[in-house]
Structures are given as C-alpha cells and as structure tokens.
Amino acid sequence: MYLIAIYDNDSSNVNNISEAIKSILIEHKVRKISIMQILDSDHLNLCPCKVSDCHLLLISLAMPNALEFACKISKISPLCKIIIYGENNFETKEIISCRPSALLKNSSDTDSLKEWLEQEFENSSHAKGFIFLETKKAQIILSVNEIIYFSSEGHYINVINAKSNLNERFKYKLDALQSMLSESIFVRIHKSYLASLIHITKLDKKQHLFLMDNGDKLPISDYYYKDVIKKFRQFCPFEL
C-alpha cells in the first residue's frame, strides 16, 4: 500500500494532484493506493500519527500552519517525502527548513510532480530491501532504509542503525559493502565512513561535515568531497 496525505481543502487541487500521482503509480504497477485529505487545522491536529506512516505528504502553502506541520513530520518521520506547493510569502530558508523533497508552483504543476515521482521511484527501487551481514555467531538481516551509516575500525565495521545501534562488529571492508549498496543512496564520504543520504539533516560546508539524523557528525574527506557534494545535490535538490 502506497500511503499519501494531502493538506489542502481545495478539492480541485487535490483532484489534480491525486490523478497525477495515480497515473505514475499505476505505471510502476503500484495497485494499492491510499490518499488521505487533510481539510483544516482542526483535522490536522488529529493526523500526525497517521501521516507519519505515509510515503508521501503534499502541503499547500495556502493552508494554516503549513510549514509548522511540514517541519513536524520531517522530524518524526524522516522517510516520509514532503512536497510543498503554491504561491507564498515565506522566505526560502523557512521552506527549506522543512526539508522538502520538491517545491511546485501550484497544484496544476503536474509535469514537475510526475518528473519528481519518476526520479523517486528510480532512487527508491535501489533503496528497498535488506542487506545480510554475518558474524561468527549469527546472520543479521538489516533494512537498508534504516541504516544511517557504516564506520570501519581496522578489518571490522560497525553499523549505525535508525532503530538501535548494533553491538555486533562485522568482519567486512567498506569497499565490499559499497559494491552491495545503491550508489544513489549510500555515498563514501571518508575512508572510514559510508553514509546514507536518506539520513542526512545538514551539510556543513565550512567544516566538511554531515550531520546525521541521530545527531552524529561525520567528516567528509577532501579526497571524496567533490563526488559527495555532487551526489548530495542529485539526491536533495534543496540544500539543508
């Protein structure tokens, strides 16, 4: 089931967006689609627990508390993609703080929406699934989307996971792991770090650091810097 929420009380806007999304999802053989419309601020207060489970959240800037709602969802559900649309009087920095995946001029800008969805499916098709890592005692199965980063210590690696930090150490090389994972999602930022672009909340250009959504700061080495920035901009069209 592909879950979508739209914060907009204009039925024509919702219809435009819904039809555009459905056409792309059907092309990608997604048959089960659920679209929830959030009508007003009162309804909004009842929704966060449901919206946080959504794959996609679209927000009209004409709605009350639009940016506050976007920021709230981006914090409690980093894997929920947020698209903001509509004419606005907000500063660009205010909008970017919500970590939107895309900005649309209005609800009729369906070509841009479809283009974004196509790119999203291309990226997410690599990100779905699991990775299997073995220790002497067990085989560990990890959801790729929940991995924040890998760090290496000698011949061993540590896995930093969104749900919990694993106590297990794995006898792998980062090069081997990198070849197993999508280059559009995981990027080598240092000889000792392989990071997931999904879990980055801030790029510090001055100090050459990534701030991850678990609070960890990871160094970007000069050797990898140009390639890292290129992939970061491809993945996130708006700098955080």
C-alpha positions in Angstrom: 0.0 0.0 0.0 1.4 3.4 -1.0 0.1 6.0 1.5 -0.3 9.6 0.6 -1.6 12.6 2.6 -2.6 16.0 1.1 -3.0 19.0 3.3 -5.3 21.1 1.2 -9.1 22.0 1.4 -9.4 22.9 -2.3 -11.0 19.9 -4.0 -9.7 20.8 -7.4 -6.1 21.0 -6.1 -6.5 17.6 -4.5 -8.0 16.1 -7.7 -5.2 17.4 -9.9 -2.5 16.0 -7.5 -4.3 12.7 -7.0 -4.7 12.0 -10.7 -1.1 12.8 -11.5 0.2 10.6 -8.7 -2.1 7.7 -9.6 -1.0 7.7 -13.2 2.6 7.3 -12.2 2.0 4.7 -9.5 -0.1 2.6 -11.9 2.7 2.8 -14.5 5.0 1.4 -11.8 2.5 -1.4 -11.0 1.5 0.1 -7.6 -2.1 -1.1 -7.4 -2.9 -0.3 -3.8 -3.0 3.4 -3.2 -4.5 5.3 -0.2 -4.9 9.1 -0.4 -5.9 11.0 2.8 -7.1 14.6 2.5 -6.5 16.9 5.5 -9.1 19.6 5.3 -8.3 22.1 8.1 -6.2 22.9 11.1 -8.6 21.0 13.4 -8.3 17.9 11.3 -4.6 18.5 11.2 -4.3 18.0 14.9 -5.7 14.5 14.6 -3.5 13.4 11.8 0.3 13.3 12.7 0.3 9.7 14.0 -1.3 8.6 10.6 0.7 11.0 8.4 4.0 9.8 9.9 3.4 6.4 8.3 2.8 7.9 4.8 5.2 7.6 1.9 4.3 11.0 0.5 2.9 14.2 2.1 1.9 17.1 -0.1 1.2 20.5 1.6 -0.4 23.6 0.2 1.2 26.8 1.4 -2.3 28.4 1.5 -3.2 26.2 4.4 -2.9 27.3 8.1 0.3 26.2 9.9 1.6 24.6 6.6 5.3 25.0 7.4 5.0 24.0 11.1 3.2 20.8 10.0 5.9 20.1 7.4 8.7 20.5 9.9 6.9 18.4 12.5 6.5 15.5 10.1 10.1 15.8 8.8 11.4 15.3 12.3 9.2 12.4 13.4 9.2 10.6 10.1 12.4 11.3 8.1 11.4 8.7 5.4 8.2 10.5 4.6 8.8 12.5 1.4 7.4 16.1 1.6 6.3 18.2 -1.4 5.3 21.8 -0.9 3.3 23.8 -3.5 1.6 27.1 -4.0 2.4 30.8 -4.1 3.7 32.1 -0.8 5.1 35.0 1.2 7.6 32.9 3.1 11.3 33.2 2.9 13.0 30.4 1.0 15.0 29.5 4.2 11.8 28.9 6.1 10.6 26.5 3.5 13.9 24.6 3.1 14.0 24.1 6.9 11.1 21.7 6.4 13.4 19.5 4.3 11.0 19.3 1.3 11.9 16.9 -1.5 10.4 19.2 -4.1 8.7 22.6 -4.5 5.9 23.0 -7.0 4.5 26.4 -8.3 0.9 25.2 -7.8 -1.3 22.1 -7.8 -1.5 22.3 -11.6 2.2 21.8 -12.0 1.7 18.1 -12.5 4.5 17.7 -15.0 7.0 18.7 -12.3 5.3 16.3 -9.8 5.4 13.4 -12.3 9.1 14.1 -13.1 9.9 14.0 -9.3 7.9 10.8 -8.8 9.7 9.1 -11.7 13.1 10.1 -10.1 11.9 9.0 -6.7 11.0 5.5 -8.0 14.3 5.2 -9.7 16.1 6.0 -6.4 13.8 4.1 -4.1 13.9 0.9 -6.2 17.6 0.6 -5.1 16.9 1.5 -1.5 14.2 -1.1 -0.9 15.1 -4.5 0.6 17.6 -5.8 3.0 21.3 -6.5 3.5 22.6 -9.6 5.1 25.7 -9.5 7.4 27.3 -12.4 9.2 29.2 -12.7 12.4 30.7 -15.9 13.9 27.5 -16.3 16.0 24.7 -15.2 13.6 23.5 -13.7 10.4 21.9 -10.3 10.8 19.2 -9.0 8.4 19.0 -5.2 8.2 16.5 -3.0 6.4 18.5 -0.8 4.0 16.3 2.3 4.7 17.1 2.1 8.4 20.9 2.1 8.1 22.3 5.6 8.9 26.0 4.8 8.2 28.8 2.3 8.4 32.1 3.0 10.2 35.2 1.0 9.9 37.8 0.0 12.5 40.7 -2.0 11.1 39.2 -5.1 9.5 35.8 -4.6 11.1 32.8 -2.4 10.6 30.1 -1.0 12.9 26.6 -0.5 11.7 24.7 2.6 13.0 21.0 1.8 12.6 18.0 4.1 12.9 16.2 1.9 15.4 19.2 1.0 17.5 23.0 0.9 17.4 24.1 -2.7 16.9 26.6 -4.1 19.4 27.8 -6.6 16.8 31.0 -6.0 14.8 31.3 -7.4 11.3 34.4 -8.5 9.5 33.9 -6.6 6.3 35.6 -3.9 4.3 33.7 -0.7 3.4 34.6 -1.3 -0.3 32.8 -4.6 -0.3 29.7 -3.1 1.4 29.7 -0.1 -1.0 29.6 -2.5 -4.0 26.5 -4.2 -2.4 24.5 -1.0 -2.0 23.0 1.6 -4.2 25.3 4.5 -5.2 22.4 6.8 -5.4 21.6 6.3 -1.7 24.9 5.3 0.0 28.0 7.5 -0.5 31.6 7.1 0.6 32.5 10.2 2.5 35.7 9.2 4.1 38.0 6.1 4.2 36.2 5.2 7.5 32.6 6.1 6.7 29.9 5.1 4.3 26.8 7.2 4.8 23.1 7.0 3.8 21.8 10.2 2.1 18.4 9.4 3.4 19.5 10.2 7.0 21.5 13.4 6.4 19.9 16.5 8.0 22.7 19.1 7.4 25.7 19.7 5.3 28.4 21.9 6.9 30.4 23.2 4.0 32.9 25.1 6.2 33.9 22.1 8.4 33.2 19.5 5.7 30.8 17.6 7.9 27.5 15.8 7.5 25.1 15.9 10.5 23.0 12.7 10.6 19.5 12.5 11.9 20.7 10.5 15.0 22.9 13.5 16.0 26.2 12.1 14.8 28.7 14.3 12.9 30.6 12.6 10.1 33.7 14.1 8.4 33.9 14.4 4.7 37.5 13.9 3.5 39.0 16.2 0.8 39.5 13.1 -1.4 35.8 12.3 -1.6 34.4 15.9 -1.2 33.6 16.8 -4.8 31.9 13.4 -5.5 30.0 13.6 -2.2 28.6 17.1 -3.0 27.6 16.0 -6.5 25.6 13.0 -5.2 24.1 15.0 -2.3 22.8 17.6 -4.7 21.3 15.0 -7.0 19.6 13.3 -4.1 18.4 16.5 -2.3 17.7 19.4 -4.8 17.5 21.8 -1.9 20.4 22.2 0.4 19.5 21.6 4.0 
